[in-house]
Amino acid sequence: MYLCQLFASHGIIAATIDANFLNGFNFGENDARAIVHLEHLKQFRTWAGTAHHPLYGKIDLNRILIVGHSRGGEGVGHASLRFSQQG
């Protein structure tokens, strides 16, 4: 949360994603993490385009960065690949 607050103090939206429920799957775990990341991005897109939402018009969807560590970092790689393929 410290990093989220630090980013917010500079006008950067940051969110943490807890995907520990995916731990232990032997097949498709990183793809599942990628989907979780991409679904969060879709939610931000929805909020940015919804009139009367506090984030309406405040998110530059052309300047998105997703990061992760450990298994989350692997999920980010998969998410980036999926996102780039979607165009």
Secondary structure as GFF3:
##gff-version 3
##sequence-region A 1 87
A	DSSP	alpha_helix	2	8	.	.	.	ID=ss1
A	DSSP	three_ten_helix	20	22	.	.	.	ID=ss2
A	DSSP	alpha_helix	29	48	.	.	.	ID=ss3
A	DSSP	alpha_helix	71	86	.	.	.	ID=ss4
###
